[in-house]
């Protein structure tokens, strides 16, 4: 595998594995509002990204090879 390790030490600030469920719920709310005829242009009008499981990403300068493995 040519990409079996991380190239850059950027990690999410979280204990959650992913934001998949949060993103799915936000898109469902957006599509529901759109179908109901509300004038929503951006997904941020119906959901707050700060309430998602992850709180952004951070560049960790001092990382070991264990942290860089996927």
N, C-alpha and C positions, 0 to 999 in steps of 0.2 A: 504494500500500500504506500503510495507516494505521499499521501496527506494524513498519515496516522498520528501526527502530533501537531500541536498548535504552533503557528508561526509567530504569533505576537502574544505577549502575556497580558491579555485583556480579559477580565472576568466580571461576571455579574455580581452585584452586591445583593446577595439573597441567600435564603436557605431552600428556595424552590428550584426544581430542576428546569422548568420552562414557564413561559407565559402563554402557552398555547390556549389553555382554558379561558384565560382573561381576554385574549384577543378574539376568540370565537364568540364569547358573550358580548363583547363590544360591537362586533360586526353584526350580530343578530339584532341588537338594539338599534343599530344604524339602519339596517335594512327594514326593520319593522316601522321605524319612524318615517322612512322614505315612502314605504307602501301606504301608510296612513295619510299621506299628503302633507306632512310637515315639511317646511323649507329648511332641511338640514343640508349643509354643504360639506362639513368636515365631521369626521368621526368623533372629534373632541367635543362636539356639541352635545352628544348623548352619553359619553363616558369620559372618565377622568383617568389618564394614564398614570397618575401618581397613586391611584388606588390598586394598581396591578401588583402582582406578587414580587416582581423585581424592582429595585430602586436604582436603576441605571447600571453603568459599567465603570470599571476603574482599571487603570494601567498599573500593574504590580511589577515594579522593577526587579525586586529580589524574589525570583521564583526558581524552584528546583525542577528537575526533570520529571518528577512525579506529578507536579502540578501542570506541566505542559503536555502530558499524555491525554488523549481524548478518552 
